[in-house]
Amino acid sequence: MFEKLIKCAIISARILRIIDEKLDREVRPTLNLFIKKPFGFGFSTMAKELEKLGVANYINDFSVAGIVGSVRGGRLYEGSLANSGYRLTIFDEVMMLDSKAKKAILELTESGTVSRDLQGFVEKEYRKDITGGYYIVGKGKLRLEIHTSCIFGTASDSYLQDSDIKMLLSRCFCLHIGMSMEEALRLKREGRTIDIDSKVIPEEPVDKVILPEDVNDLLLEKMQEDTRVNEEEGGYYTRCHDDMIRLSAVHAVVRGKEEIDEKDVKFALQFYPLHQIGYLGTQISTTGLKILEACKGLNVKELSNKLRIPERTVRYHMQKLLELRLVAKVGNKYYKVFPQ
């Protein structure tokens, strides 16, 4: 599933528009992922490999100037994001971004633009075209418009306390990934790579993909049947619906089609349980996430001893995890629920 989502994000960067006929609107075509992963997950290795393949832009300069660009003496110096046109942009350890850079990333995920204030005076406004976008250099302002999808990775447990990151989560397909000892040993031997078939990635940007009204009705019906998020979380469903549309559009493009049909929706819906669990995970405290990751057939006392957390604290957070259906109780032992 993880590898499939990476591929979908790469392909979505080549889709320029998605038209939703039911609501007569355009859906943001690019799929953004937020990945909470353990240390040693092989994230940076994977990112560099994808960059070598020419399908991704790996960013590890965390200043606004480094990301967006600079203007000195009237001359434009491009930022690292300028290499992201029609490609996947990978931000490794997003928690290291300063507050200004985080706000720039929020702008990027919302509108496909990033901007910054300039110190120096620019005599005349001008535009510079780049692959997949352009710069506008104006009086006291530098703006970059770029068509890209994004992956944000972090191993930090403090992202739930960061207001900008919490806002970012609402614009992403969220994944909370653990790693077993077996997988860690395999990564040590093989590294983390993503098998990319260049034939499925369009050479040229796809102008538009259309979601017909009857197919949209089918998608909504199937989402409702397989829901695990509380009904009052209406905002979640509007965001999730758009992500399912994006995944459907990717599958249509891979098939060489410009209109989404039932086959494409079926492909998207395989990710629906994973999407819900990722969203529910963003509502849990750092302590709750630690308990969730440790739920591998242990009882409260064993969890308390393993995590060095008082038993009453384990019980308190376990109740929330049970309500969210992220863990299952068998006898007196708890197990993390994995999507099918």
N, C-alpha and C positions, 0 to 999 in steps of 0.2 A: 504493500500500500504506500509506504514512504517513497519508494522509487517511482511508483506511478504518479504520485502527486508532484514530485520534482519535474517529471517529464511534462505533466500538464501545465505547470507554471512556465516552463520554457516555451511551449507551443503558444500559450495564451499571449505571450509578449509579441507574437506576430499577428494577432487579431486586432484590427483597428476599431471595429464597431460590432456590437451585438444589439439587434433590434428586437424588442419584446412587443409583439403585435397586440397582445391582450390588453396591455396598459398603455400602448402607444408611447413608448419611451425607449431610451438607449440605456443599456446596462454597461457599467465599466467592464471592459473585456478582460482586463488583466487579473490573474489569480495571485493573491499575496498569501504567503505562508508565514506563520510564527511558530518557531520550533523551540520548545523547552527541552533541552537534551542534557545528558550527564557529561561530566568532564571525560575526555578521552573518547568521545563519540566518533571522532574522525571527520568532523564537520569541515574544518579548514582544508583537510586533504581532499575531500570531495569537491569543495568549492574551487580549489586550484585546478583540479582535474577538468571540471566543467569549463573553466576559463580557457584552458589549453585547447579544448575541443571547439572553442569559439562560440559557445552558446550562452555564456555567462560572463558577468563582470563582477569580480570579487573586490569588495571595498573594505579596507581596514585602516583607512585614514578617517578619523572621527571628528575632524573640525569642519565647520561650515565652509570655510574657504577651500579646504581640500575636497569636499564633496561637491559644492556648487561651482566654485571657481573664484577668480579675483580679477580686478582691473587695476593696473598700475600704469600711470602715465598715459592713460587713454587706451592702453593695449589690454586685450582680453587674454587671460590665462585660464584655460579650461580646467574644470574640476574632474574628479574621477568618475562622476556620474555621467559625464559627456560620452563615455564609452558604452553606455547601457542601451542605446537605441535598438529596439526590436530584440533585446536579449534579456536574460534573467539577471537581476541585480542581487547579489548576496552580501548581506551585512553580518559579519561575524561578531558575536558578543555585542549586541545592540545596546546593552546596559552601559557600555563605555562611552556612548555618545553624550556630549554635553547638552544642556537644556536647549540651546539655540539649534543645535543639529537635530535634536529630537523633534522640535517644532517644524523644521524643514522637511523631515521625513513624513510627518503627519500631512503636510501640504502635498507632498509627492503622492501619497497613497489616496488622498482625497480627490485631487484634481490633475495629477500628472505634471505638476509644475513645482519648482523650488525657487525660492528667491532669497536675496539677502541685501541688506543695506550696505552701501559703499562709503568709504571715508573720503576718497578722492573725488574731484569734480570731473565729470565727463562733458566735454564741450558739445558733442552732438550725439543724439540717440542713433544707434545703428543695430542691425540684426546680423547674426552669423548663423548660417544653416549647418547642421551636423546630421549624421545618420540618425534617423528616427526622431528628429526634433530640431530645436533652434535656441539660440541665445538672444535676448534683448538687453542691450546695454544702454541705460538711460541715466538721467540726472539723479545720482544718489541711489540707484537701484540696479541690481543685476538679476535677471530672471531667466531660468532655464525651463523649457518645456521638453519633456522626453517621454517616449512611449516605452515603458518597461514594466515587467512584473517583478515582485520583490520577495526575497526570503530573509527573515530576521531570525537569527539564532542566539540563544543565550543558555549558559549553564548556571546563571545566577538564580538564587531563590528570592531575590528582593524585588522582582519586577512587578509583583502585585501591589507594592507600596509606591510605585512611581506613577503619577497621574498621566503623564504623557504616554507611557507604555501601555497603561490600561486603555487609553483612547485608541492606541494603535491596534490592540487586540481585537477591537470591534470591526476593524477593516481587514482582518486576516482570517484564514482558515487555520485554526490553532491546533497544534499537536503537542502532546506531552509524552515524551519518549523515554522509556527506561532501557537498560542494557544489561543482559545477563552475562555471567562469567563466560559462558560458551561463546557468545557473540563478541565479547571483548578479546578473547583469545584468537578468534577468527580474524578480527580487525587487525590484530597485531601481526598476523601472518600475511594477510592479503591487502590491508588498507580498505578504505571505503570508496568504492567507485560506483558510478551510475552508468549502466549500459544504455548508450544513446544510439538509436537507429536514425541516422541523418535523413533517411527517406521519409520519415513521418513529420519532419519539421519543414514547413513551407519555406522555399527559397526566398520568395517575395512575400511581403505583408498581405494578409487577406483583408480585403476592403470591408466586408460585413458578413455576419452570420445572422440568420433570421430564426426567431423562435415563434412558430405559429401558435395561434390562440388555443387550439384544441390540444396541442402538445403541452402547453403551459398548464392547462387544466389537469392533464394527466399527472404532471410533475407535482402539482400542489396536492392532488389527491393521494399520491403515493407517500409524500412527505408526512401528511397527516396520519396515515395508517401506521407509520413506523416511528412515531415521535416518542421521545423520552424526556424532553425538556418541558417544564410546566407550561400550561396553556397561557398563563398570564405574562409569560416572557415574549410578548408579541414582537418586540424589536429584534429578538434573535431570529425569528422566522423570516423577516424581511431580508436580513443579511444572509442567512443561510440559503434562502431561495435564490438570491443572486449568485452565490457560489455554486449552487447546483446548475444554474444556467451556464455559468462559465465553463464548468466541467463538461456539460453537454456540448457546448460549442466547440471545445477542444476535440472531442471525439468526432464530431461532424467534420471538422477540418482534416483530421487524420484520414477519414474515409473519402476525402476529396469532395465533400458536399458543402453547400452554403446555407442549407436549411436543416434545422434540428428535427429529428424524428424520434420515435419511441426507442429505437436502439440506442441512441445517444443518451436519452434520459435514463435508461437502464444502466448504462455505464456510470453515469454520475451518481446514481443512488447507492451504488456499492460503497461510496465514501460517506454516506449520510450518518450512519452510526458513529463513525470516527469523528465527524464534524461535531456532533452533539456532545460526545465525551470531551473533546478538546475545549468546547465552549464552557461546559460545566466545570472543567478544571480551572478556568480563569476566575471562578467565584470562590475558590478555596484558599485559605490562608497558607502561608509557608509551612506551618506545622501540619496542617491538613494534608498538604501535598507529600510531605515526608511520610506520614502515616499511610497514605494511599499507595506510595511506591513500595512500602514494606509489607503490604497485605498479600502475602504469598503462603496462606495456610497457617497463620499464627493467631493465637488468641490474645486477649487484651493484656494479660500479664506478660506474655512473650514479647509483644510489641513494645510494651513499656520498658522491659529490660534491654531490648535491642536498641531502641531509640533514646533511652535514658530520659523518658518523658513520664510524668506521673500517670498512674492508671486512670484517674478521674479525667485527665486531659485527653487521653486516648479515647475514652468513652464519649466525651463531649464532641470531639471531631468525627468520631465514627458514626454518630447519629446523623450528621450532615452528609457524610459520604453515602450512607444507606439511603437517605432521602433522595439524593441525586442519582441513585442507582449506579454508582461508580464502584461499589463493592457489594459482594454477596456474602451472606452468613450461612455457613454449613456447620451445624452443631454449635460449638463455641468458637469456631475458627472463621477467619475472614479472608476473602479472596478478591483481588482486583478483577473487575469485569473488563474483558477485552471485547471489542467489536468483532462480529463475525465477518 
